[in-house]
Amino acid sequence: MAYDALTLSVLKDELKEALTGGKISKIYQPERDEIVLFVFNKQTYKLLISANANVNRIHLTDRPTDNPKTAPSFCMLLRKHVTNATITDITQMPYERVLELALQVNDELGYRKDMKLIFELTGKTSNIILTDGNYTVYDSIKHLPQDLDSKRIIMAGAKYSFFPPQDKIYPFDYPKVREFLSHCNTPLRKTLPEVLLGVSQATVNEILYGIDENDHSIVNHSLVVDRLAMYQANLANKKPNVVLQDGTPVEVCPFNYQSKKGEKIFYSTLNAAHDNYYYLLDKAQRFNSKAKSVSTIVKNAISRTEKKLAIQRQSVLEAESRETYKQYGDLILSNLWQVGKTDTLVCFNYYDNTEVKIPLDKTLTPQQNAQAYYKKYRKLKSSAEHNGRLVEENTALLEYLLTIKQSLKHSTETEDLQQIRDELVELGLIREKQTSKKKVDAPVKPLCYDIGGYLVYVGKNNAQNNFVTFKLARSADLWLHTQKIHSSHVVIVNDKGGDIPDDVIVAAAEICAYYSQASGGSKIPVDYTQRCNVKKPNKAPLGFAVYNVYQTVLVNPDRHVLQLKQ
């Protein structure tokens, strides 16, 4: 993501404006590498500082914060030295991902002293360090391996030193950038992150968006410098946003990046954008973890059902030869006078007027041979009836499991997942522990669109399909479903009376096609009819419906996200 020194400078300015002059009232350490400072400055702010190797970050947060019963040692150290400290300044090491909170606090004797809380956002080596006013280290949240030859030793009693200057160009030092570009003959997309100080690959991608990175002409170099100036101006203008793809947050940007495609949610501050980005990311990760377990159960159930169906269908095919065995028994009894001590009876088959050879067991009498064939016939007949019923049942089960699999693709909320899980419990695919508490059903929240003034409801799973079709919709409402393939049930609420406009029907059909098995295709047939023509057979599974009167429209799948009501 674009969490580089330039983005951090915007966060720093916002933090400085909100927190300077504020007092640290409480300190929590919810994780071993994360602290939360409660700062009162006309109102209470929560500053989250995380040195986690994967999600090191600093921003204000509105999310609930855990406070462990037993505080870790670093938290106790901070409480001892900086509780009631005043934040006098927040600074950033130039073009580096290092922030310093300058603190002023009264000691035990009432004398004011300076403290520094330094945060290094450097990936795996990220750290939070507490020093005195002269940068003598008290302690750090992480105790990283130290090299005695290193000029930067982070341990109690050592002198803290910032990162040594790098031999790189400041990104907004335009004369030096021009000079470098005049001698550059390598692809800019790869070179600029290595040459410009404090910029990430995502930042370079935005600067070079639409520019030929292999063009080293003077005109192109001037365009790169202009883009740097534009980037600097956009940082000041501020349009922070979170970029989502398929509902999952993938990036947080300080302004509207043209190089980032997807759904974008805009915020008033970059702090709010970061806070919501990590909240949405955590929510998505937790959801995906739960969805993966449910998806695995459905996948395994489909695989088992398909294997059983294959065996049962094979048994039904094999049982088709059962009449032959009955005929053999009849022919043996009809030709007892011809049966000798041989292993074959050759006789006239009066069933098809041909000569037939019937294998015999020489150890059995003719009557016993006939009874053996009758027994095979009865066994195969019973097998055909039994496996025929199983084929019918498992075919219906497989179709139902495929609708659940389709529902999982469009589940975005924990409630959606819980409804699918409840279906699997009803099917016996998930066993739940018996509890004395009364089960609370997950709320049914189908998608709702506003298309041309008409409300359009879309079920995302079988429970929602059942609700949309048989509880929410009225007789005169229009009901839509893709033809002969699994899809969501879609209902257009006809509360205006009269005919629903064609463009509304087409838009609803496009949504129906999007939430179907054929979402990747084109010219999908979608049936539509009045709700009164849709029935649910007795003992049919959840979300199952039949209809005979309908019209069909061919459409291309379209989510119509702009018409989706939040």
HELIX and SHEET records of a PDB file:
HELIX    1   1 ALA A    5  LEU A   19  1                                  15    
HELIX    2   2 SER A   73  VAL A   82  1                                  10    
HELIX    3   3 GLY A  123  THR A  125  5                                   3    
HELIX    4   4 TYR A  174  HIS A  183  1                                  10    
HELIX    5   5 LEU A  188  VAL A  195  1                                   8    
HELIX    6   6 GLN A  201  ILE A  207  1                                   7    
HELIX    7   7 ILE A  218  ASN A  237  1                                  20    
HELIX    8   8 LEU A  270  GLU A  318  1                                  49    
HELIX    9   9 ALA A  319  SER A  321  5                                   3    
HELIX   10  10 ARG A  322  SER A  334  1                                  13    
HELIX   11  11 LEU A  336  GLN A  338  5                                   3    
HELIX   12  12 PRO A  366  LYS A  409  1                                  44    
HELIX   13  13 THR A  414  LEU A  427  1                                  14    
HELIX   14  14 ASN A  462  PHE A  467  1                                   6    
HELIX   15  15 VAL A  468  LEU A  472  3                                   5    
HELIX   16  16 ASP A  502  TYR A  514  1                                  13    
HELIX   17  17 ARG A  531  ASN A  533  5                                   3    
HELIX   18  18 VAL A  561  GLN A  563  5                                   3    
SHEET    1   A 4 LYS A  23  GLU A  31  0                                        
SHEET    2   A 4 GLU A  34  PHE A  40 -1                                        
SHEET    3   A 4 THR A  44  SER A  50 -1                                        
SHEET    4   A 4 ARG A  57  LEU A  60 -1                                        
SHEET    1   B 5 THR A  86  GLN A  92  0                                        
SHEET    2   B 5 VAL A  98  ASN A 106 -1                                        
SHEET    3   B 5 ARG A 112  GLU A 120 -1                                        
SHEET    4   B 5 ASN A 127  ASP A 132 -1                                        
SHEET    5   B 5 VAL A 137  SER A 140 -1                                        
SHEET    1   C 3 THR A 248  CYS A 253  0                                        
SHEET    2   C 3 ASN A 241  GLN A 245 -1                                        
SHEET    3   C 3 GLU A 263  PHE A 266 -1                                        
SHEET    1   D 2 THR A 344  ASN A 349  0                                        
SHEET    2   D 2 THR A 354  PRO A 359 -1                                        
SHEET    1   E 6 LEU A 447  ILE A 451  0                                        
SHEET    2   E 6 TYR A 454  VAL A 458 -1                                        
SHEET    3   E 6 VAL A 490  ILE A 492 -1                                        
SHEET    4   E 6 LEU A 478  THR A 482 -1                                        
SHEET    5   E 6 ILE A 524  GLN A 530 -1                                        
SHEET    6   E 6 GLN A 551  VAL A 555 -1                                        
END                                                                             
